[in-house]
Amino acid sequence: MYAIIESGGKQYRVEEGDVLFLEKLPANEDDVVVFEDVLAVGDSGKVTVGTPLVSGAKVTGQVLKNGRGKKLNIITYKPKKGSVRRIGHRQPYTKVEITEISGK
C-alpha cells in the first residue's frame, strides 16, 4: 500500500517503513505525526485519487530526529565593482519514518 502526501509545499510518495527528510515540522523527537493531507492512496492495483484530498485517509509517522542539512555557500558579486558577498545557509529538516497508512 502506498500514499501520496503533501508536507511543506511538496508531495511525497510513501510506503510503510519509508524514511523521509521533510521540511521542519513542529514536533519533537519520538513524537507521532499524522499527515491528513493525503492526495492519493493505492493498494494492489486500485488507486483512489482525492479531489483534492482523499476523505478519511491518513498517514502516521514517527519523528526520528530534527536537524539541519549541509551548509550551502552562496557567493554573489558585481563585476567591475570589487563587490563580493559570501553567505551560507543550512536548511532545517525533520527525519520521519512512516509507520501506518490508512485510507479508503
All heavy atoms as an XYZ file, in Angstrom:
796
protein
N       0.849     -1.176      0.000
C       0.000      0.000      0.000
C       0.891      1.233      0.000
O       1.887      1.285      0.708
C      -0.904     -0.015      1.225
C      -1.872      1.126      1.308
S      -2.995      0.923      2.695
C      -4.486      1.453      1.936
N       0.506      2.237     -0.787
C       1.266      3.477     -0.828
C       0.306      4.656     -0.794
O      -0.899      4.508     -1.013
C       2.157      3.545     -2.072
C       1.419      3.714     -3.371
C       1.155      4.981     -3.878
C       0.974      2.626     -4.100
C       0.478      5.154     -5.062
C       0.293      2.782     -5.275
C       0.050      4.047     -5.763
O      -0.630      4.216     -6.937
N       0.856      5.822     -0.503
C       0.051      7.044     -0.470
C       0.909      8.191     -0.978
O       2.134      8.153     -0.918
C      -0.431      7.335      0.947
N       0.240      9.209     -1.468
C       0.910     10.443     -1.856
C       0.434     11.512     -0.893
O      -0.763     11.798     -0.818
C       0.594     10.816     -3.312
C       1.113      9.720     -4.235
C       1.212     12.165     -3.651
C       0.783      9.915     -5.678
N       1.393     12.066     -0.124
C       1.055     13.065      0.887
C       1.674     14.399      0.517
O       2.587     14.466     -0.311
C       1.530     12.637      2.293
C       3.060     12.515      2.345
C       0.859     11.362      2.727
C       3.607     12.321      3.738
N       1.155     15.442      1.150
C       1.698     16.781      0.958
C       2.196     17.293      2.298
O       1.490     17.220      3.301
C       0.633     17.720      0.415
C       1.139     19.106      0.128
C       0.071     20.004     -0.457
O      -1.080     19.573     -0.595
O       0.403     21.149     -0.756
N       3.434     17.789      2.306
C       4.012     18.346      3.518
C       5.029     19.400      3.129
O       5.909     19.141      2.296
C       4.694     17.253      4.342
O       5.324     17.806      5.466
N       4.911     20.571      3.707
C       5.857     21.638      3.431
C       5.812     22.138      2.005
O       6.819     22.574      1.476
N       4.645     22.050      1.357
C       4.506     22.511     -0.018
C       5.039     21.535     -1.052
O       5.073     21.847     -2.237
N       5.432     20.339     -0.625
C       5.955     19.326     -1.547
C       5.111     18.061     -1.430
O       4.454     17.831     -0.432
C       7.413     19.020     -1.233
C       8.338     20.205     -1.364
C       9.742     19.825     -0.940
C      10.666     20.992     -1.013
N      10.454     21.970      0.028
N       5.155     17.240     -2.470
C       4.415     15.984     -2.476
C       5.391     14.818     -2.418
O       6.433     14.839     -3.060
C       3.551     15.881     -3.733
C       2.496     16.953     -3.819
C       1.733     16.908     -5.119
O       1.939     16.037     -5.949
N       0.839     17.869     -5.294
N       5.026     13.790     -1.629
C       5.889     12.633     -1.434
C       5.076     11.361     -1.626
O       3.949     11.254     -1.147
C       6.477     12.621     -0.019
C       7.312     13.835      0.318
C       6.742     14.937      0.942
C       8.667     13.878      0.015
C       7.500     16.051      1.251
C       9.438     14.983      0.321
C       8.849     16.068      0.941
O       9.598     17.172      1.242
N       5.670     10.387     -2.313
C       5.069      9.058     -2.428
C       5.692      8.211     -1.322
O       6.915      8.034     -1.289
C       5.372      8.433     -3.777
C       4.726      7.078     -3.968
C       5.205      6.458     -5.282
N       4.466      5.271     -5.603
C       4.753      4.047     -5.169
N       5.784      3.873     -4.346
N       4.038      3.007     -5.522
N       4.861      7.691     -0.415
C       5.369      6.974      0.751
C       4.739      5.594      0.865
O       3.616      5.366      0.409
C       5.108      7.765      2.063
C       5.824      9.086      2.040
C       3.629      7.976      2.295
N       5.495      4.687      1.460
C       5.017      3.364      1.841
C       5.395      3.149      3.299
O       6.196      3.901      3.849
C       5.660      2.283      0.968
C       5.293      2.386     -0.492
C       5.934      1.296     -1.332
O       6.458      0.318     -0.748
O       5.920      1.439     -2.562
N       4.835      2.122      3.916
C       5.171      1.840      5.303
C       6.645      1.457      5.396
O       7.152      0.684      4.600
C       4.294      0.714      5.854
C       2.858      1.139      6.055
C       2.016      0.056      6.695
O       2.591     -0.897      7.261
O       0.792      0.177      6.632
N       7.338      2.025      6.378
C       8.749      1.748      6.570
C       9.678      2.746      5.887
O      10.877      2.713      6.102
N       9.139      3.637      5.050
C       9.971      4.646      4.390
C      10.471      5.682      5.389
O       9.789      6.011      6.352
C       9.195      5.373      3.289
C       9.024      4.529      2.042
O       9.620      3.442      1.984
O       8.307      4.977      1.128
N      11.663      6.209      5.143
C      12.235      7.273      5.963
C      12.372      8.503      5.075
O      12.966      8.438      4.001
C      13.599      6.855      6.537
C      14.226      8.003      7.300
C      13.445      5.643      7.439
N      11.796      9.628      5.518
C      11.776     10.863      4.735
C      12.481     11.986      5.473
O      12.449     12.050      6.697
C      10.332     11.309      4.490
C       9.398     10.366      3.763
C       7.993     10.922      3.808
C       9.845     10.194      2.348
N      13.072     12.881      4.704
C      13.593     14.133      5.233
C      12.633     15.222      4.772
O      12.630     15.593      3.601
C      15.012     14.403      4.720
C      16.040     13.490      5.312
C      16.364     12.290      4.708
C      16.673     13.840      6.492
C      17.308     11.448      5.261
C      17.623     12.998      7.050
C      17.939     11.799      6.437
N      11.800     15.721      5.687
C      10.775     16.713      5.367
C      11.209     18.088      5.841
O      12.124     18.230      6.647
C       9.459     16.346      6.056
C       8.872     14.970      5.743
C       7.649     14.731      6.596
C       8.533     14.867      4.283
N      10.502     19.107      5.337
C      10.698     20.446      5.876
C      10.383     20.399      7.363
O       9.543     19.615      7.811
C       9.765     21.439      5.179
C      10.024     21.609      3.692
C      11.347     22.279      3.398
O      11.748     23.169      4.154
O      11.980     21.889      2.410
N      11.030     21.243      8.145
C      10.915     21.189      9.599
C       9.461     21.213     10.058
O       8.686     22.074      9.664
C      11.662     22.361     10.226
C      11.626     22.333     11.732
C      12.905     22.840     12.305
C      12.852     22.977     13.793
N      12.791     21.733     14.482
N       9.112     20.239     10.894
C       7.772     20.122     11.464
C       7.819     20.543     12.933
O       8.835     20.366     13.604
C       7.275     18.679     11.371
C       7.138     18.090      9.969
C       6.784     16.621     10.061
C       6.102     18.838      9.171
N       6.714     21.072     13.447
C       6.681     21.459     14.869
C       6.466     20.246     15.776
O       5.429     20.107     16.422
C       5.509     22.437     14.946
C       4.606     21.990     13.844
C       5.504     21.470     12.749
N       7.435     19.334     15.792
C       7.338     18.119     16.600
C       8.711     17.793     17.161
O       9.731     18.113     16.561
C       6.835     16.955     15.748
N       8.724     17.158     18.319
C       9.967     16.761     18.959
C      10.321     15.332     18.577
O       9.517     14.608     17.982
C       9.852     16.882     20.480
C       9.676     18.314     20.921
O      10.249     19.228     20.328
N       8.884     18.531     21.952
N      11.521     14.911     18.974
C      11.978     13.562     18.692
C      11.069     12.544     19.378
O      10.598     12.756     20.490
C      13.410     13.416     19.208
C      14.186     12.322     18.545
C      15.651     12.411     18.887
O      16.234     13.494     18.780
O      16.200     11.364     19.272
N      10.787     11.437     18.716
C       9.931     10.335     19.179
C       8.451     10.698     19.246
O       7.660      9.928     19.793
C      10.395      9.788     20.537
C      11.759      9.129     20.452
O      12.079      8.579     19.383
O      12.504      9.171     21.446
N       8.048     11.849     18.711
C       6.629     12.191     18.631
C       5.993     11.464     17.446
O       6.661     11.070     16.498
C       6.436     13.697     18.443
C       6.640     14.484     19.721
O       6.826     13.855     20.777
O       6.625     15.722     19.652
N       4.682     11.304     17.521
C       3.917     10.722     16.423
C       3.291     11.868     15.633
O       2.687     12.776     16.203
C       2.821      9.772     16.961
C       1.938      9.278     15.839
C       3.459      8.600     17.689
N       3.466     11.815     14.317
C       2.960     12.855     13.434
C       1.923     12.232     12.508
O       2.130     11.139     11.972
C       4.109     13.458     12.586
C       3.593     14.536     11.677
C       5.207     13.982     13.476
N       0.785     12.911     12.334
C      -0.275     12.423     11.454
C      -0.401     13.388     10.283
O      -0.592     14.583     10.460
C      -1.612     12.312     12.210
C      -2.716     11.867     11.271
C      -1.480     11.360     13.378
N      -0.291     12.848      9.072
C      -0.462     13.630      7.849
C      -1.865     13.366      7.319
O      -2.187     12.245      6.932
C       0.573     13.226      6.797
C       1.991     13.406      7.240
C       2.728     12.324      7.713
C       2.588     14.642      7.200
C       4.032     12.478      8.117
C       3.907     14.814      7.603
C       4.618     13.729      8.065
N      -2.696     14.396      7.313
C      -4.063     14.238      6.832
C      -4.256     14.791      5.427
O      -5.321     14.643      4.855
C      -5.025     14.885      7.820
C      -4.984     14.192      9.167
C      -6.071     14.638     10.121
O      -6.837     15.550      9.763
O      -6.130     14.063     11.212
N      -3.206     15.429      4.880
C      -3.259     15.919      3.505
C      -2.807     14.801      2.573
O      -1.702     14.806      2.041
C      -2.371     17.147      3.327
C      -2.898     18.354      4.087
O      -4.083     18.332      4.464
O      -2.130     19.295      4.309
N      -3.692     13.812      2.375
C      -3.400     12.662      1.527
C      -4.065     12.902      0.182
O      -5.286     13.056      0.087
C      -3.923     11.356      2.171
C      -3.632     10.169      1.273
C      -3.295     11.165      3.537
N      -3.258     12.941     -0.881
C      -3.761     13.241     -2.216
C      -4.221     11.995     -2.961
O      -5.135     12.059     -3.783
C      -2.679     13.956     -3.024
C      -2.135     15.235     -2.391
C      -0.979     15.769     -3.207
C      -3.216     16.277     -2.257
N      -3.593     10.849     -2.684
C      -3.965      9.601     -3.352
C      -3.524      8.425     -2.496
O      -2.556      8.511     -1.749
C      -3.323      9.507     -4.724
N      -4.277      7.313     -2.625
C      -3.948      6.077     -1.925
C      -4.046      4.942     -2.933
O      -5.035      4.846     -3.672
C      -4.917      5.819     -0.747
C      -4.628      4.486     -0.091
C      -4.836      6.930      0.277
N      -3.024      4.093     -2.982
C      -3.024      2.961     -3.897
C      -2.786      1.664     -3.161
O      -1.978      1.610     -2.237
N      -3.517      0.622     -3.589
C      -3.361     -0.685     -2.953
C      -3.673     -1.767     -3.974
O      -4.803     -1.835     -4.474
C      -4.287     -0.802     -1.748
C      -4.052     -2.078     -0.954
O      -2.966     -2.655     -1.089
O      -4.945     -2.475     -0.193
N      -2.695     -2.588     -4.281
C      -2.814     -3.739     -5.193
C      -3.572     -3.401     -6.481
O      -4.572     -4.039     -6.822
C      -3.483     -4.926     -4.479
O      -4.819     -4.615     -4.132
N      -3.122     -2.393     -7.177
C      -3.697     -2.048     -8.471
C      -4.883     -1.102     -8.421
O      -5.305     -0.575     -9.444
N      -5.455     -0.876     -7.244
C      -6.591      0.028     -7.106
C      -6.092      1.350     -6.532
O      -5.486      1.381     -5.467
C      -7.638     -0.574     -6.181
C      -8.855      0.297     -6.018
C      -9.852     -0.298     -5.049
C     -10.974      0.689     -4.851
N     -11.657      0.489     -3.590
N      -6.354      2.441     -7.234
C      -5.889      3.753     -6.810
C      -7.087      4.649     -6.533
O      -7.997      4.736     -7.346
C      -4.993      4.400     -7.895
C      -4.550      5.775     -7.464
C      -3.797      3.528     -8.182
N      -7.079      5.304     -5.371
C      -8.112      6.267     -5.014
C      -7.470      7.647     -5.032
O      -6.540      7.911     -4.285
C      -8.672      5.976     -3.610
O      -9.143      4.643     -3.570
C      -9.803      6.929     -3.275
N      -7.983      8.507     -5.906
C      -7.447      9.855     -6.045
C      -8.451     10.825     -5.450
O      -9.646     10.755     -5.740
C      -7.176     10.198     -7.524
C      -6.656     11.614     -7.659
C      -6.191      9.210     -8.108
N      -7.981     11.741     -4.619
C      -8.860     12.703     -3.969
C      -9.133     13.912     -4.836
O      -8.459     14.165     -5.827
N     -10.149     14.660     -4.445
C     -10.496     15.893     -5.160
C     -10.643     17.033     -4.177
O     -11.754     17.395     -3.851
C     -11.811     15.722     -5.935
O     -12.812     15.299     -5.013
C     -11.688     14.730     -7.048
N      -9.654     17.669     -3.660
C      -8.222     17.434     -3.842
C      -7.647     16.423     -2.855
O      -6.557     15.916     -3.068
C      -7.618     18.804     -3.589
C      -8.515     19.427     -2.585
C      -9.888     18.925     -2.929
N      -8.356     16.124     -1.744
C      -7.836     15.186     -0.745
C      -8.738     13.964     -0.655
O      -9.935     14.040     -0.912
C      -7.747     15.856      0.635
C      -6.914     17.135      0.737
C      -7.032     17.731      2.125
C      -5.475     16.857      0.400
N      -8.162     12.841     -0.251
C      -8.926     11.621     -0.024
C      -9.535     11.717      1.373
O      -8.822     11.852      2.360
C      -8.023     10.372     -0.134
C      -8.820      9.116      0.157
C      -7.372     10.298     -1.492
N     -10.860     11.680      1.438
C     -11.518     11.823      2.740
C     -11.340     10.544      3.560
O     -11.472      9.441      3.050
C     -13.010     12.119      2.555
O     -13.637     11.044      1.901
N     -11.009     10.723      4.831
C     -10.850      9.594      5.735
C      -9.483      8.932      5.678
O      -9.223      8.006      6.432
N      -8.603      9.386      4.813
C      -7.275      8.777      4.701
C      -6.282      9.558      5.551
O      -6.362     10.778      5.665
C      -6.822      8.769      3.249
N      -5.364      8.834      6.152
C      -4.311      9.493      6.921
C      -3.068      8.616      6.932
O      -3.140      7.404      6.786
C      -4.761      9.822      8.341
C      -5.030      8.634      9.215
C      -5.435      9.067     10.603
C      -5.676      7.853     11.482
N      -5.959      8.226     12.848
N      -1.935      9.278      7.096
C      -0.645      8.604      7.151
C      -0.009      8.969      8.485
O       0.044     10.136      8.854
C       0.255      9.037      5.973
C       1.631      8.416      6.098
C      -0.376      8.665      4.646
N       0.453      7.954      9.207
C       1.062      8.170     10.515
C       2.555      7.900     10.427
O       2.989      6.944      9.787
C       0.427      7.223     11.551
O      -0.988      7.382     11.517
C       0.926      7.537     12.943
N       3.320      8.769     11.085
C       4.766      8.603     11.093
C       5.340      8.938     12.455
O       4.686      9.563     13.290
N       6.574      8.523     12.671
C       7.261      8.808     13.928
C       8.491      9.644     13.619
O       9.260      9.329     12.713
C       7.673      7.521     14.636
C       8.340      7.777     15.964
C       8.618      6.504     16.728
O       8.423      5.416     16.219
N       9.072      6.648     17.943
N       8.676     10.715     14.394
C       9.814     11.607     14.201
C      11.066     10.929     14.756
O      11.111     10.548     15.918
C       9.580     12.962     14.902
C      10.813     13.834     14.788
C       8.370     13.663     14.319
N      12.064     10.767     13.896
C      13.320     10.168     14.325
C      14.289     11.217     14.851
O      14.960     10.997     15.857
C      13.961      9.396     13.178
C      13.145      8.233     12.616
C      13.871      7.599     11.458
C      12.850      7.214     13.693
N      14.374     12.370     14.162
C      15.235     13.443     14.649
C      14.953     14.726     13.901
O      14.389     14.721     12.812
C      16.712     13.072     14.539
C      17.324     13.203     13.170
C      18.810     12.886     13.237
C      19.562     13.600     12.145
N      20.982     13.395     12.175
N      15.322     15.830     14.527
C      15.296     17.147     13.906
C      16.750     17.566     13.698
O      17.606     17.293     14.530
C      14.595     18.179     14.788
C      13.109     17.942     14.851
O      12.456     17.704     13.848
N      12.553     17.990     16.051
N      17.017     18.228     12.604
C      18.397     18.624     12.356
C      18.480     19.695     11.289
O      17.480     20.268     10.872
N      19.703     19.954     10.869
C      19.962     20.924      9.815
C      20.848     20.273      8.766
O      21.751     19.504      9.095
C      20.643     22.165     10.386
C      19.683     22.973     11.246
C      20.319     24.070     12.029
N      21.285     24.853     11.276
C      21.978     25.848     11.802
N      21.805     26.165     13.065
N      22.839     26.514     11.086
N      20.594     20.581      7.512
C      21.325     19.978      6.414
C      22.729     20.530      6.276
O      23.189     21.361      7.068
N      23.427     20.071      5.246
C      24.782     20.534      4.989
C      24.751     22.003      4.594
O      23.769     22.506      4.055
C      25.410     19.714      3.865
C      25.640     18.264      4.245
C      26.276     17.507      3.124
C      27.755     17.818      3.118
N      28.512     16.963      2.188
N      25.850     22.687      4.850
C      25.923     24.114      4.579
C      26.081     24.366      3.083
O      26.909     23.738      2.412
C      27.091     24.742      5.334
C      27.141     26.239      5.203
C      28.158     26.821      6.134
C      28.098     28.334      6.073
N      29.021     28.928      7.024
N      25.280     25.290      2.584
C      25.393     25.755      1.214
C      26.063     27.109      1.234
O      25.646     28.007      1.970
C      24.013     25.881      0.567
C      23.179     24.611      0.487
C      21.814     24.933     -0.084
C      23.877     23.577     -0.348
N      27.101     27.271      0.441
C      27.790     28.550      0.353
C      27.287     29.295     -0.874
O      27.338     28.783     -1.992
C      29.308     28.354      0.250
C      29.884     27.816      1.525
O      29.564     28.316      2.597
N      30.704     26.790      1.442
N      26.813     30.519     -0.674
C      26.301     31.348     -1.741
C      27.236     32.532     -1.905
O      27.545     33.227     -0.936
C      24.871     31.833     -1.443
C      23.936     30.623     -1.317
C      24.359     32.752     -2.523
C      23.476     30.362      0.035
N      27.715     32.738     -3.109
C      28.617     33.849     -3.395
C      27.963     34.705     -4.473
O      27.628     34.213     -5.550
C      29.992     33.352     -3.872
C      30.627     32.481     -2.805
C      30.886     34.518     -4.231
C      31.894     31.806     -3.234
N      27.770     35.979     -4.163
C      27.264     36.916     -5.157
C      28.307     38.002     -5.360
O      28.997     38.390     -4.420
C      25.935     37.552     -4.718
O      26.145     38.257     -3.501
C      24.865     36.512     -4.506
N      28.413     38.454     -6.578
C      29.378     39.517     -6.840
C      28.865     40.409     -7.955
O      27.994     40.026     -8.735
C      30.743     38.941     -7.202
C      30.844     38.406     -8.612
C      31.443     39.164     -9.604
C      30.343     37.162     -8.941
C      31.528     38.692    -10.898
C      30.420     36.672    -10.222
C      31.023     37.447    -11.211
O      31.100     36.983    -12.485
N      29.413     41.605     -7.996
C      29.095     42.558     -9.050
C      30.371     42.794     -9.857
O      31.382     43.239     -9.303
C      28.588     43.867     -8.450
C      27.281     43.685     -7.717
C      26.747     44.980     -7.190
C      25.447     44.732     -6.446
N      24.911     45.937     -5.861
N      30.342     42.454    -11.111
C      31.550     42.599    -11.907
C      31.991     44.059    -12.028
O      31.170     44.972    -12.056
C      31.163     42.020    -13.265
C      29.686     41.985    -13.284
C      29.218     41.931    -11.873
N      33.301     44.240    -12.052
C      33.952     45.543    -12.224
C      33.747     46.490    -11.050
O      34.106     47.653    -11.131
C      33.481     46.226    -13.509
C      33.736     45.410    -14.754
C      33.180     46.100    -15.970
C      33.241     45.141    -17.140
N      32.465     45.603    -18.265
N      33.141     46.025     -9.966
C      32.892     46.886     -8.799
C      33.705     46.457     -7.585
O      33.737     47.170     -6.595
C      31.412     46.885     -8.416
C      30.476     47.301     -9.519
C      30.707     48.730     -9.921
C      29.738     49.109    -11.025
N      30.083     50.363    -11.656
N      34.293     45.276     -7.612
C      35.055     44.790     -6.474
C      34.182     44.380     -5.307
O      34.633     44.304     -4.174
N      32.902     44.097     -5.573
C      31.955     43.743     -4.516
C      31.718     42.232     -4.515
O      31.277     41.677     -5.522
C      30.638     44.486     -4.738
O      29.666     44.024     -3.843
N      32.028     41.580     -3.388
C      31.786     40.150     -3.232
C      31.085     39.933     -1.903
O      31.467     40.506     -0.885
C      33.110     39.342     -3.251
C      32.838     37.872     -2.996
C      33.835     39.536     -4.557
N      30.039     39.123     -1.916
C      29.303     38.829     -0.685
C      29.203     37.316     -0.541
O      28.748     36.636     -1.464
C      27.917     39.456     -0.748
C      27.167     39.340      0.559
C      25.874     40.096      0.480
N      24.817     39.104      0.276
C      23.539     39.389      0.208
N      23.150     40.631      0.269
N      22.663     38.446      0.056
N      29.618     36.801      0.590
C      29.549     35.368      0.847
C      28.589     35.128      2.014
O      28.769     35.702      3.077
C      30.918     34.823      1.224
C      31.953     34.976      0.161
C      33.331     34.625      0.702
N      34.353     35.048     -0.223
C      34.902     34.260     -1.138
N      34.510     33.017     -1.229
N      35.823     34.723     -1.940
N      27.615     34.284      1.772
C      26.682     33.919      2.834
C      26.491     32.411      2.808
O      26.755     31.758      1.798
C      25.316     34.637      2.714
C      24.653     34.351      1.373
C      25.461     36.118      2.941
C      23.264     34.896      1.241
N      26.043     31.851      3.894
C      25.802     30.427      3.982
C      24.382     30.155      4.459
O      23.724     31.022      5.028
N      23.913     28.932      4.196
C      22.561     28.561      4.595
C      22.533     27.077      4.939
O      23.105     26.255      4.228
C      21.585     28.850      3.455
C      20.188     28.378      3.741
N      19.374     29.029      4.636
C      19.487     27.319      3.274
C      18.216     28.391      4.689
N      18.257     27.352      3.885
N      21.876     26.742      6.048
C      21.633     25.350      6.427
C      20.141     25.158      6.610
O      19.530     25.756      7.483
C      22.376     24.994      7.717
C      23.894     25.000      7.531
C      24.592     24.616      8.790
N      24.321     23.216      9.116
C      24.673     22.647     10.261
N      25.282     23.348     11.189
N      24.416     21.384     10.485
N      19.537     24.325      5.778
C      18.088     24.122      5.793
C      17.700     23.184      6.930
O      18.227     22.072      7.033
C      17.635     23.523      4.456
C      16.151     23.372      4.319
C      15.432     24.692      4.220
O      15.993     25.682      3.786
N      14.185     24.715      4.623
N      16.772     23.601      7.812
C      16.316     22.694      8.872
C      15.404     21.608      8.298
O      14.663     21.840      7.335
C      15.553     23.612      9.830
C      15.167     24.783      9.021
C      16.184     24.928      7.937
N      15.469     20.410      8.879
C      14.653     19.299      8.409
C      14.170     18.467      9.583
O      14.654     18.589     10.703
C      15.429     18.418      7.429
C      16.573     17.649      8.047
C      16.359     16.430      8.670
C      17.864     18.140      8.012
C      17.403     15.730      9.246
C      18.913     17.452      8.574
C      18.675     16.243      9.184
O      19.701     15.545      9.761
N      13.186     17.616      9.314
C      12.693     16.635     10.266
C      12.750     15.274      9.583
O      12.228     15.106      8.486
C      11.247     16.946     10.691
O      11.209     18.239     11.290
C      10.735     15.935     11.690
N      13.386     14.313     10.225
C      13.502     12.960      9.690
C      12.346     12.139     10.254
O      12.200     12.007     11.472
C      14.848     12.361     10.089
C      15.141     11.027      9.463
C      16.549     10.585      9.846
C      16.870      9.236      9.264
N      18.235      8.809      9.645
N      11.502     11.596      9.366
C      10.277     10.902      9.768
C      10.260      9.505      9.161
O      10.585      9.326      7.986
C       9.026     11.687      9.294
C       7.755     10.943      9.635
C       9.003     13.067      9.899
N       9.865      8.515      9.975
C       9.654      7.159      9.475
C       8.152      6.904      9.401
O       7.419      7.122     10.376
C      10.300      6.127     10.389
C      10.103      4.705      9.900
C      10.727      3.667     10.796
O      11.201      4.021     11.887
O      10.729      2.496     10.404
N       7.670      6.444      8.260
C       6.243      6.183      8.064
C       5.907      4.839      8.711
O       6.535      3.814      8.421
C       5.901      6.140      6.549
C       6.302      7.456      5.869
C       4.423      5.852      6.349
C       5.643      8.680      6.438
N       4.918      4.865      9.606
C       4.558      3.645     10.343
C       3.241      3.033      9.896
O       3.071      1.819      9.969
C       4.479      3.935     11.854
O       3.555      4.983     12.077
C       5.846      4.327     12.398
N       2.307      3.854      9.434
C       0.986      3.316      9.084
C       0.326      4.165      8.013
O       0.408      5.395      8.036
C       0.094      3.269     10.327
C      -1.287      2.713     10.076
C      -2.186      2.789     11.297
O      -1.764      3.345     12.330
O      -3.331      2.330     11.184
N      -0.347      3.489      7.077
C      -1.164      4.168      6.061
C      -2.566      3.607      6.176
O      -2.770      2.385      6.067
C      -0.614      3.930      4.645
C       0.790      4.502      4.516
C      -1.539      4.540      3.615
C       1.471      4.180      3.221
N      -3.530      4.470      6.418
C      -4.914      4.014      6.487
C      -5.749      4.902      5.596
O      -5.623      6.121      5.617
C      -5.446      4.058      7.925
O      -5.431      5.373      8.406
N      -6.555      4.297      4.771
C      -7.386      5.078      3.849
C      -8.396      4.188      3.172
O      -8.409      2.974      3.321
N      -9.245      4.845      2.409
C     -10.307      4.104      1.721
C      -9.860      3.677      0.351
O      -9.049      4.224     -0.272
C     -11.550      4.977      1.616
C     -12.136      5.270      2.975
C     -13.365      6.086      2.841
C     -13.946      6.355      4.222
N     -15.141      7.131      4.197
